[in-house]
Amino acid sequence: MGSDNRTGTGTAPEEVSPRKLAKQRAMASAACSVFGREGYTRASVDALAAAADVSTRTLYNHFPGGKAELFRTVVTWTSGVVRDAQIARIRALVDPARPPRPEDLERDLVALARALVGMMTDFPDHFALVRHIHAEADHVPPELLAAWREAGPRPAGEALAEAMTALADAGLIDVHGDPATTAGHFTALISHAIVQQSHYGVLPLPQEETDRLIGTGVAAFLRAYRAG
């Protein structure tokens, strides 16, 4: 849901009253917990309405497309919140105007990795939702998957690719002409094992193990991409 008085359902922009918008936000927030717990397929309209403490008729009045429309709203809303936080962290830790010294590159990349991995702890409901999206990709309507990618993963990935370009411009890494792939490799190396072992943060790892996996991931990234 946006910060203005429009609906967040992916339909044409529609001005809504502050009271209606607040009701939709409350319903979307409750639905996020249900979808994160049950997944898209198992979550019923009755359960979604009950979680929001509304009738199913009220739910359909606000979301005529039912579960699919509500899911799209939840996914795009939470993805937007997480996307903005990810991009803010990336830009705070990789400033093109003040690149790190070569001897500080590993330290700064570890700090960036910790900030990005920490998103799972900071936004647990969203990442529970993402876990179900991946698990149920063959059951989630393709247009909902596309909406999720456009709302969160794509722009966040672009911001990380821009950060990798900045490090390359500073002569610190070699992106081999493909900053997007470089960013993807960085993300995979720092987070894949943590995501898999913690089940998207559902079962958090001990901090020392998280730090070890991040450290080895950054070291592997630098062996592949450090300039020179």
N, C-alpha and C positions, 0 to 999 in steps of 0.2 A: 504494500500500500504506500502510496507516495506521501509527500509532506504537504501537498496541496489538497483542495477539496474535489478531487476526481476519484472515480473508482479505479481500482487496481486490477481489473479482471481481464485486461488485454483487449477489451472491446473499444469502440470509439469513445473518446473522452466524454465524460458526462459529469456535469456539475451536480454535486450532491450536498445536502445540508450537513453542517458539522455533526449534528446528532446522528444522522444516518451513517456518516463516515466513521464515527466513533463506534457505532454498532458493528459495522463491517470489520473494523480492526479488531474488536473484541472477539468476533466469531473466527477471524483468521488466526488470531493468536491461540485460541482454544484448539482450532483444527490442526495447527502446527504440531501440538503435542500428540494429538490422536494419530496423525499421519506418521509422525516420528516413531510412535510406539507400534502401530498396526501395519504401516505401509499403505500404499495406495489401494491395492486390491482388496485387502481385508477390512479397511475402514468403511463402515456403512454410513449412510446419510443419517440414520437414526442416532448412531454413536456420535457423529459430528455435531448434530443438533443438541444432543444431551450435554456434551462437553461445553458447549457455548450457552447452555441453559436457555435455549429457545426451542420453539416447535419446528418440526420439519417444514411446515408451511412458511414460517418466518425465514428459515434458511433459503428456501426457494424464492421467496420474495426479493431477497438481497442478491442471491446467486442463482438466476434462472437456469443456468446450465448444470446445477446440482454439484455433485462431487467433483467432476472434471473442472468446472469453473472455479470452485473453491480451492482445489489443489493448485491450479495455475496461479491463483491469487497468492496463496501461501508461498509457493516456490519463488515467484518473482519478487515478492515482498522481502522474504528472508534473504534471498540471494542478493538483493540490492543492498541490504544492510551489511551483510558480510563482505560483499564486493567493495563497498566504500571503506570498510575497516582494513581490508587487505591492501587496497591501493594506498591508503594513508600510511600504513606501516612500511610499505615498500619505498615510498617517496621520502619518508622520514629517515630511512636507514641507508638509502642509496641516493645521494644528492649529486647530480651531474656537475654542479658548480664546485663541489668539494669532495672529489674522489679520495678514497683512502690511500695512504702510502702503501707501496708494495708489501712492506713487512706487516701491515695491518689488514691486508685483504682477507686472510683466512679468519681472523677475529671478527671482522665486520660481516662476513658471509655467515658465520655461525650465529651472530646476533640476528641477522635477517631470517635465517632458518628457524631459530627459536620463536621469533615473532609470528611467522607463518604457521608453524606447527601448533603454536599456542591458540590459534583460532578454534581448534576443535574443543578446547576447554572453555574458551570464552563464549562460544555459540553452540552449546551442546544440542539444543533442539534442532537447529538447522542441519548439523552434521548427522544426526540420527535420520533426518529426512533424506539427506544425500545417500546414506547407506542403503536405504530402501529403494531409492531411485536406481542405484546400480544393481541391486539384487532383483528388481522387478522391471528392468528395462524393456523386456519383451511383453510386458502387460500394461505399461504406461503409454498412453497415446503419444505418437511421435511428435505432435505439435506441442505437447507439454514438455517433452524432453528438450525440444528446440527452444522453448521459452526459457527454461532453466539455464541452458548453455548461454543464451544471449544476455540473460539478466546477471549472471555471475561469472562462471568460468572463463568465458571469452574475454571480457574486458579486464578481468584480473590477470589473465595470462598475458594480455597485451602490455599491461603495466609492468609485469616482471620482465618481459622481453625488452621493453624500453630501458629498464634498469641494467640489463645485460649489455645493451648497446652502449650505455653510458660508461660502463666499466671497460668495454672494448675501446671506446674512444679515448679513454684515459691510458690505454696501453697496458691494462692489467690482465685482461683475458683476451682470448681469440675465439670469437663466435663462429669462425669459419663461414662467414656470410649468411648465417641463419640464426639470428637471435631468438626466434620463437622456439626452435628445437633446443637451443642452449637453455632457455628458460624451462622447457619441459623436462630436460635431463636434470636440471638443478632440483626441480620440485620432486621428481621421482627419487633421486638419490637421498634427499633429506627426509622424505616423508613416507615413502611406500612401505617400508618395514614397520614404521610406527602405526600407520593407518591399518595395516593388516593385523598386526599383533594386538592392537587396542580396539579393533572393530570400530573404527571411526570415533575413537574416544569413549566408547561405551564402557570399556574396561581399561582405564588409564594405566600406563606403564609406570614403574617407579621412575622418579626424576633422573636418577643416575643412569638408567638404561636409555631413557629418552635422550639425555645429553650425549651418551656414547654413540647412539645411532646417528644423531645429527652430526657429531664430530667426524665420524667415519664417512658419512655421506658427503660432507663438504670437502674432506680430504680427497675423496675419489673424484669429485667434480673438478678440483684444482689440478689433479694429475692429468685430466683430459683437456682442460680449458685454460690453464694459466698461460699467459703470453710468454713466449720464448722458451 
